[in-house]
Amino acid sequence: ELGQFHQAVECFDKAIELDPQEPDPYVFKGSALHDLEQYNQAVECFDKAIELDPQEANTYVQKGDTLSRLEQFRQALECYDKVVELSPQEPGAYLMKGLALNELGQFHQAVECFDKAIELDPQEPDPYVFKGSALHDLEQYNQAVECFDKAIELDPQEANTYVQKGDTLSRLEQFRQALECYDKVVELSPQEPGAYLMKGLALNELGQFHQ
């Protein structure tokens, strides 16, 4: 599979050679280099595409994602700010900006971004999950649980949401309710060792050592 990405890069290079003023081959080459984990070279491709077409939001999305892989979250945030500017009605723009703010520890601003994403698409569970995670980091545990509950209502098959809800309930020392979450994680992900680990820890807290 990696060989195919290398071959793809060669094709994009040929397209660039034939028409160096067309931005798309730089974007596609950057995407392939991202998949090859050649992140710095990928960013260079996205920069060239942006130079040729600075109004294409998707290029900033891909550049931001690649900078995030390099843990350059401040520069990634600049990209997502540009996405918001170019696509202000796109909920994903606020979602990505919120995640970058989360990584920078700017949890209050992240919550505002997730709220905007929810406002634009209230039936999408991810913004509720990410908002809950930011509220957890702000130690606003009860509000975080409310967000996880809403996400579960919209997508009851996503194990990670129960993990996060269980962790938050554990912070509130509501171990019995946390155990219910971990039971659900075990049900949804029976081959995931961490599911049993979390369930065991909750049982420990409840003094049920033999279970």
N, C-alpha and C positions, 0 to 999 in steps of 0.2 A: 504493500500500500504506500509506503514512504517513497518507493521508486516512482510511483505514479505522480506523486506531488512534485518530485524532481523533474519528471518529464513535462508536467504542466508548466513549471517555471520556465523551462526551455521554450515552450510554445509561446508563453506570454512575452518572453524576451524577444522572440522573433516578431511578434505583433508590434512591440515597442519599436524595434528596429525599423519596421516598415512605416509606422505612423507614430512618431514620438510625441505628437501633440494631442493624442487621444488618451483621456484619463483612465478609461476602463481597464486596459491591460495592466496598469500599475496597481489598481485596486485588486484585481484578480491575482496578480503575482504576490501582492502583500498578504492576501488571504492564504495562499498556498504556503508562503514562507512562515506565516503564523502556525499553520498546521504542522510544519516541520520544526517548530519551536525555535526558529531563527527570528526572534522577535525584533531585534534592533534593525535588521535588514528590512523586515516587514514595515516598521515605522517609516523608514526612508521611502518606501514605495507609496505608502499612504500620503506622506508629505508631498511627494511629487504629484500625485493625483489631486490633492487639495490645491496645489499651486495652479494646476490646469483648470480645475473646476471647484472653486471655493464654496459653491452653494449646494453641494450634494451631501445631505445629512448622513447617509449611510457610511461614507468614508470616514467621517468623524467617529461614528459608532465603532467601526472596526479598529481605527487607531486607538480609541479609548480602551477597548477591550485588550488590545495588545500591550498598551502601556500598563494596564492593570496586571497583566501577567508578569511584567517587569517590576511590579510593585511601585510604579511611579504614579501614585494615585493623584497627586496634585496636578500633574500634567494631564492625566486621564480626565480629571474633573473639568479642566478647560475644554476638552473635547466635548464632554457631555453638556456643558454650558452652551456650546455652539449648536449641538443637536436640539436643545430646548429652544434656542433662538430661531432655528430654521424650521422646526416642527413642533410648535407650541401646543398642538392638539394631540400629539402622539404620547400616550401614557408611558410607553417604554422609555422615552427620553428622560422622564422624571424618575423612573425606576432606576435607570443606570446612574443618573446623577446622585440619587439617594444612596446607592451602594458605595459609590466612591467616597461620599461624605462619611458614611459609616466607617470605612477603612481609615479615614483620617481622624476618627474619633469625634466628628461633628454631628452628634446624634440628634440634637434638636433640629438642625437644618435638614438632616436626613428624613426625620419624621414629616417635616413639611413637604418634602418631595414625594414621599409615599402617599401622603394625604391627597396631593394633586393627582397622582396616578390613579388613586381610588375614585376621586371625583370624575375623572375622564372615563374610567372603565370599572364600575363598581362590582362587576361580576367576575373579575379576574382575581384569583386567590393570592397570587404572589405578593402584591403590594401589602396585603394584610400580614403575611408572614414576615416580610422584611421590616414592616413597621413594628410588629411585635418584638422582633429581635432587637431593634433600636431601643424600644421602650424597656426591654429587659436590661440592656446595657445602662440605661438611665435609672435602673432600679425601680421603675414604675411597673411592678410586677402584675398588679391586678389589671391594669389597662392592657398590658402585654397579653395576658390570658384571653381577654376579650377579642383581641385581634386574631389570635390563633383559633379561637372558637369560630370566628367568622370565616376564616380560611378553610377550616374543616367542614363547615356547612357547605361551602362552595365546591370543595374537592375532598371528600372523606377518605380517599384512597392514597393520600400522600403521607407516607410514613414519617418524613422529616418534620412535618408540622406537629405530629404527636410527640416527637422527641423534644422539640423546643417547648411545647406546652408543658410536658412532664418536667423538664428542667426548671421551668419558671415556677411551677407548682411546688417543686422541691425547695426552691428559695423561700417560698411562703410557708414551708414546713407542712404543706398539705400532701403528705406522702401517700395517703390512700387514693386520692384523686390522681396523683402522679403515677401510681401503680396501674391505674386503669389506662392511662396513656401508654405506658410501656407494654401492657398486655396487647394493646392495639398494634404497637410497633412489631411485636413478636408475631402477631397474626399476619401482618402485611409483609414482613421481611423475615421469615423463619430461618433463612440461611445467613442472617447478619449477626455475627457474634456480639456486637455492641448492644443489640436489642436485649439479649439475656443479661448482659453486664448491668445495664441500667435498671432492668427489672429486679435483679439481685440486690442492687444498692438500695432500691426503694423498700424491698422486703426487709433488708437489714435495719433500716430506719424504723420499720414497724415492729421489729423484734421477732420476725418470723424467720429465724435463722435456718431452719431445716428445709424450707421451701426453695 
